[in-house]
Every structure is written in structure tokens, then in C-alpha cells.
Amino acid sequence: MTATEAAAAQPAKPRLWERPIAGLLVVLVAAALYAPTIALRRVDYDDYWLWNDASPLRELSASTLRDVFFELDGTARRPLGHEYLPVRDVSVAIDMAIWGDNEHGPHATQLALFVLCVFALGRLLVRWGVPPAVAWLGTLIWAAHPIHVESVAWLSERKGVLALLMSLVLGHAWHRFRDRDRGAWRWLAIAAIAAIAATWSKAPAMFGVGVFAAWDLLLLRASPRRWIAIAVVGAATAAAAVPVIAIANQARVIGVDDDGGVRDARVVMATGVAGHYVESLALAKRPSISYAIQMTGSSPADLAAGAASLAGSLAVVVWWWRRRRGDPRVRVAVAMLAWAWVWFVPISQLVVPVHVVVADRFALAWSLSGCVGVAAAILLLRAPLRTVVVAAVVAGLGVATIRAENAWTRTSALFENALDEFPGDALRRDSLAGVYYDAGDPDAAFAELARGLAIDPDEPRLLETRARYEEARHDMVDALVDAERAAASDKATALDLYARLLVRTRRPDAAIPFAERAVARHPEIGTYQRTYGVALLTVGRARDAVAPILAALVLDPEPDDRGLVDGLARALAAGT
């Protein structure tokens, strides 16, 4: 045998991404890219209602745990948020017990959970039959992608990171139940518990059972255990989903709110949403908490990208079904498509419309398939070019991720970044004005509101806020004008504000119909009930005022309510 023949007979040296060190390398890169998030603090973007000093989660006690798990009244759960997410709540309570007032500590926890997700995700792909090189390079691309900055940098998205981690535990346990004889039933129990924990971390995680059922059908040999796993984990998920859906319905998390914006037909909206995420994955849209699709509907580019992704997926499935069902590589490709489309269902707006049309955090699990596809394509290249392309892709994604983290360094930067992406977002414009106003710069706040109203002169949210600021500086004439214009939108908050200003300017008779409409829209809001009750009491309709005032006392008690109750008592006594 010649030297050349001997060399050819030697087994090929494994590539970097096929070696055991690949997983460690991916974890280290992910940790390094997101390490700057530890320096972040809370931002005034939902963080304070969950992590504030008055939060009931500040006290990790048996009473707190009882409320977290067993309080099923949507109104009573308001201090814990508008969702039934006990795993998320327990995580936050533990963080508060460990870190106290240290705002950096919860960010460290968030990073640790994300890094665990990275490692568990790579191992999951390998366990289910994805070639190790594709699995770990795909996981690295996924971990480095800036679309995940919102999930890691935003403390209030603890629920999404937890949900993904629990879903990955479900996937590992499911495979072990199917693959092992010894201790198999223990792994089934772990899978069921993980499915419950995932659902109680974030509602869309209930679709995890569908993901791994599809993977079982595509990647594992037929066995009665397949149907046992689907039945047991499916039943556990369904049971866990009952309180989640019930509380979401009570809190009106499900359904379209009254904040305006264009809502396309369901299929059109789902196509546009799919296209939006494809564009974000391709970095055609930079990370933001605001996108035009939220207010203006799907753009032609969104619809084209969404339609192309659907057509491409269907073509691969048809090709696999007709020609290549025996090829394990093609089965893996179809399994990754199943991962993407099953995880897309809860974020598609197709089945259940929710208030937020799109958000980077919704793509945390969905985005994996595209990253694995890119990794598979890169690994087809020859060695020198492959190394260059890997380095360029990871470096480019890393730079974009670090830049995206800068938006989370302070609240004003977060909203400024959002308005750079979509200047017509009245909600973010209003929030930025509020940041300036709270910082003691009312002139900057009024200027920001003026910029928004120059884009849309009848935007009710901005008119409401300006009316409140005008009221605070005792400019009641302008406040009434802006509040009346805002109330023309029939938004509940605008109706209530205008009614309250009318009462304050001694026009309670005119206030009653506006206050009544606000209560009809949202009877669960104590502020609206209070305004309605005060208006009725002011015009001498004390008996009619009893019900809304009592509702206000139950729903949203305030320190000044003692005087209101005394006035109601005197009015009732005089009437009898």
C-alpha cells in the first residue's frame, strides 16, 4: 500500500463542529455575547409592575405561593399580572429573595437561563438525530442572532426563556422515554411535568407537545410508546392550559383591544406575520419593540416573504413525501420545518388574535429552523471557504446583537430605537413623552407629543396624554379640548378622562354618558367605575352611584376613597 493509499484509508478527521468541544464553544460564545446584559437595570416597559418594590412576589412565603398557584380570579390576580404563569412568578420571587434590590442580579439569572437553553438546544438536536456539526453550528447561529436580545435583555420576558427551557426538557425526556427500557416511565413523568411547567411559564409553550409529537412521527421508529407519550403529555398540557386560558379570557389578553391599528383578514395577517419573522431572521428588519405591521397591517414585502416561506416549505414536504421518505437527512429537514410551523401557530394571529401582532420575543423558539438550515448550507462548502463564512456570519450576528443590547441600557433609548424603526408608533411616542415628563422636562414631553400629533392629529393616546399634562399645569381649557377630541375615538381611557375633566369643571351631567360608556367597555377597571360613581353622586343620583362606587372600592381602592364613601353615605341619608 502506497503512502497515498494509506492516507486515504485513514478515517476522516472530525470537523470542529463534530467534536465534543463544540457544545462548550457555543455556550461560551453565547455567554460572551450576552454578558453585557448583566449591567442592565429595569426599564419602564412592564418591568416595574412585575419587579417593583410593592410586588407581592417580594415575599417568598406560603401565602404568596398559594396565591400564585391557586388564585383563579382574574381581578384578584392583577397584582401578579394579567396571566396565570405560576412558574414565571415563582422564578421572580426566588430572584427577589436572592438578589433583593440589586437590579443586576435578575439579569444574571436571565443570562444563566438563556445559556442553559443554548446548551440544551444543541444537545436536543443531536439527541433527535440532527448531525452534530449541523446541530451545534445551527445552535451557535441561533444563539448569536439579535432577534433574541429582547428575550434576554428584558426582565419581563423571563417567562419566554423559562418556557423554552422547560420545552427543551420536555423534548429530552420524551426521547429518553422512547429510547430506553430502564427507567423509561420515569422519563415520561418528567416529560409530563416539563410540559406543565412550560405552559405555566408562557402560554404558547403548550404547543410543545405538537412539536415533539411531529418529531416522534418523523424521526423515531414506530412503537406503542409513541401514542402513550402523545396521550400522556397531551393530557398534562391540556390540563395545565385550562387556568391559563381562563385567566387570559378574564383579563382580555386574548382578542383585539381598542388601541386602533389595521387588522387584516386572518389568513392575510398570518401570511404577513410569517413574512415579518422571515425578514427579521434575515436581518432585513433590525430588532425593535415596534414595527409598522402593528398599526398599518402587512406590507407587500411581508406578504411576499410569508408566501415564499410557505410555498418553499410545502415544496420540501411534497418532495420528501413523493421521493425521499427513506433519506434520514431529508426527514431531519422536514422535522425542522415541522418545528418552525408548529411553533408559528400560536404567534401567527391565525388561531387566536392577541393584542401584540408581532414581537421579537415571539420568535425565540420559531427561529431555530432557519438557523439550522443556514448551518446545513454553510457546511456544504469546502473547508477554507466554510471557515471564512462561519466566521463572517457569527461575527456579523454578534455585532448586531451587541448593538441591539444598547437599546436596553435606559428606557428613553428603548423608545427612541422603537421610533427610529417606526415613527408612527403612538404608543412608544407616548411612552417616550412620559419618560421626559417624569424626568422633570415637560417641554421635551410636549414637544414629543407634538411630533406624534403632526403625523396623526387625531391620535387619541397622544391627545389623552397631552390633556393630562395640561390638566396638571391647570390649563383646563386646552385639556378639555384635547380630551374631547380623544373621546371621539370611543377608547375607554379617553372616555373616562373626558368624563373626569367634565366633573372637575362642574359639568357632571355631560360627564355621565361618557363615564357610562367607559364602564360598559371595561367594567373590570376600578378607575372607570369611580369616575362614573362620582358623576352620578355629583348630580344627586346617590342610589345609582352605590354600585359603581362599591365596584371601585373592590377593584382599585385608593386612599381618598374614605371621603367619597362619606359623601355617598350623607347623600343616601339625606335622600331617605
Secondary structure, 3 states (H helix, E strand, C coil): CCHHHHHHHCCCCCCHHHCCHHHHHHHHHHHHHHHHHHHCCCCCCCHHHHHCCCCHHHCCCHHHHHHHHHCCCCCCCHHHCCCCCHHHHHHHHHHHHHHCCCCHHHHHHHHHHHHHHHHHHHHHHHHCCCCHHHHHHHHHHHHHCHHHHHHHHCHHHHHHHHHHHHHHHHHHHHHHHHHCCCCHHHHHHHHHHHHHHHHCCCHHHHHHHHHHHHHHHHHCCCCHHHHHHHHHHHHHHHHHHHHHHHHHHHCCCECCCCCCCCCCCHHHHHHHHHHHHHHHHCCCCCCCCCCCHHHHCCCHHHHHHHHHHHHHHHHHHHHHHHCCCCCHHHHHHHHHHHHHHHHHHHHCCCCCCECCCCCHHHHCCCCHHHHHHHHHHHCCCCHHHHHHHHHHHHHHHHHHHHHHHHCCCCHHHHHHHHHHHCCCCHHHHHHHHHHHHHCCCHHHHHHHHHHHHHHCCCCHHHHHHHHHHHHHCCCHHHHHHHHHHHHCCCCHHHHHHHHHHHHHCCCHHHHHHHHHHHHHHCCCCHHHHHHHHHHHHHCCCHHHHHHHHHHHHHHCCCCCHHHHHHHHHHHHHHHC
